Amino acid sequence: MENSVALMPEFWRPFLGLILASLVIMGSPGPSTISVTAVGAAFGVRRSLQYACGLIVGTIAVLLMVAAGVVALVLAIPYGARLIGAIAAVYILYLAYTIAMAPPLQERSTKTAAPSFAGGFLLAIANPKAYFAIAAVFAGTTVIAESHGLDAAVKLLLLSFMIVIIHLAWLVAGVSLARLLRDPMSSRLINISLAAALVISTFIALLG
């Protein structure tokens, strides 16, 4: 009994290490996390959920591609990385413009289109930070050393769960700014600031 209790910390340490690494690396500010915060602030939680779901599904797709080695194949193609970066940059500039120009909350109507599920999915799979961050966490941690297959499966499940938690947390952070967005001046300043942060974080990721 004492031996099993003594082994518990050794058993849980890799899991906790993986969770901590995902929070620090995948949860840090970047194109995906800042965009869901900005969209949440500009459009509210209900109208932002489809975009957040698109980001989550797209990021999990990136995770699966990293696990399958597809990313290495794409990046090995001449100009493959540049093509991904160009797609991300074009969409992020459009998204930043949409966020910056969003009217104050009390002036919004259902006619003001919020970013879609497809938009979130596109940004996620074209987000350069996602590939490097997920690859660093996935390849840099080992949860079950005795079985490579089981280790990969467990990491896929845990990281998928963390992707959901991280994006929802950033969405809630954005929605918490909503009360400030009813004032026209505050709304414009916050939306422009978030749009600028989104563009800056994206180009830092592209140049990194």
N, C-alpha and C positions, 0 to 999 in steps of 0.2 A: 504493500500500500504506500509506504513512504517512498519507494523507488518511483512509482507511477506519478506521485505528486511532484517529486523532484524533477521528473522529465517534462512536466507540463510547460514550464517556461521555455524549454528548448523546442517544444512542439509549436508553440504559438509565436515565437519570436520571428520566424520567416514571414508569417502572415501579417503580423503587425508592421514588419519592415516594408512589405509590399504596399500596404495601405498608406503608410507614411510617405513612401517614395511617390506614389501616385498623387497624393495630395500636394506635395511640394512641386513635382515636375509637371504633371498634367493639370493640376488645379491652379497653377500660377497664371497671372494675366497674360492673355494671348488673343489672337483673332477670334477664336470660338467663344471663350469665356467673356470677353469684353463685349462681343456682339450680342450675346444673349442678355447681358446686363443692360445694354443700351436699348435693345428692343423691348425688354420688360419695362424699363423706365418710360419709354416713348408710347407704348401701346397698352400697358396693363397686363396682368397675369393671364386673363382668359384669352385674349387675342394673341398673346405671345406663345401659348402652349404649343401650337402647331409648329412654329419655328423652332422652339426648344426641342421638340420631339424629333424634328428633322436633324438637328445637330447631334442629338444622342444616337440616333440610328446610324447616321453617317460616321460618327466617331467610332462606334462599335464595328462598323464595316472596315474602317482603317485598322482597328485592332485585329480583326480577322485576317486582313491582308498582310499585316506585319507578321502574324503567327504563321501564315502560309508561305511567307517569303516572296509574295507578289511584289511588295514594295521594292525589294532589292532588284527584281527583274525590270521594273518600270524605270528605276533610277539608272539602270545600266544602259538603257536606250539613249542614244545621242539626243540631247536637248529634252529628255523626259522630265527632268527636274524643273527646267525653265518653263516648260509647257504647263505643268501643274501650278507653278508660281504665278504665271500670267493669268490663268483662269481665276485663281484666288484673288489676285489684285483687281481685276476688272469687276468681279462681283462685289468685293468689299468696298470699292469706290462707289458703286451704285447704292449699296446698303448704307454706307456712311451718309450719302446725300439724302436718302429717305429719312434717316434718323434725325439729321440736322434740320430738315425742313418740316418735321412733324409738328402740328399745331398744339397749343396748350390743351390739356385734357378736356376742359369744358367745351372747347370748340370742335372736338372730334366727333365724327359720326361713323356709322358703319361703312360709309363710302370711302373713308380713308383706309386704304388697303394696308394691312399689316404684312410683314414678310411671311412667306409661305413655308410649308413643310419642305417642299422641293428646294427652296432657297437655303434653308438650314442644312439640308443634306448636301447640297452642292458646296457650300462653304466648308463643311466638315471634311469632305473627301479631297478638297483642293487646299486645305489648310496646311502649309508646310510645317508648322510647329507640331501638329498632331503626329505626323509620321516619326519625327525625331524624338519627341517626348515619349510616345508609346513604345517605340523601339528601345529607348534607353531603359524604361521601366521593365519591359517584358524580358529583354535579354540580360539586364543587369541584376535580376533577382532570381533566386531559386527557392521554391517553397518545399518541394518534395524531391530530394536528390536521388532517391532510390528508383524513381520511375520518371523518365522524360515525358512520356505520354500523359501520365496523370498530372505531372507538374504543369504542363502546358494547359491542360483542361481546367485545372484549379485557377491558374492565373487568368485565363479567359473569363471565367465566371466572376472572380473578384474584381478584375479591372472593368468589366462591363457594369457591375454594380457601382463602382466608384465613378464611372463616366456619368451615370444617371444622377448620382448624388451631387457631383461637382457642378453639373450644368443647372440642376434645380436650385442649388444654393446661390449661384450667380444670378439666376433669374429672380429669386426672391430679393436679393440685394438690389437689383434694378427696380423692382416693383416698390421697394421701400422708399424710393425717391419720388413716387407718384404724387404725394401730397405737395411737393415743391413745384410740380409741373402744372399746377392750376394757375399759377401766376405767369402771365405771358413773358415777362423779362426773365424770370428764373427758368422757365421752361426752355426758352431759346438758348440761354447760356449753358444749361445742363446738357441739352441735346447736342449742341455744337461741340462741347467738351468731350462727350462720350464718342461722338463721331470722329473727332480728331484723335482720341486715344486709340480707337479701332484702327484707323489708317496707320498711325505711328507703330503700333504693336505688330501690324501685319508686315510692314516694310523692314522692321527690325528682324522679324522671323525670316523674311526672304533673304536678307543680307547676312544672316547668322550662319 
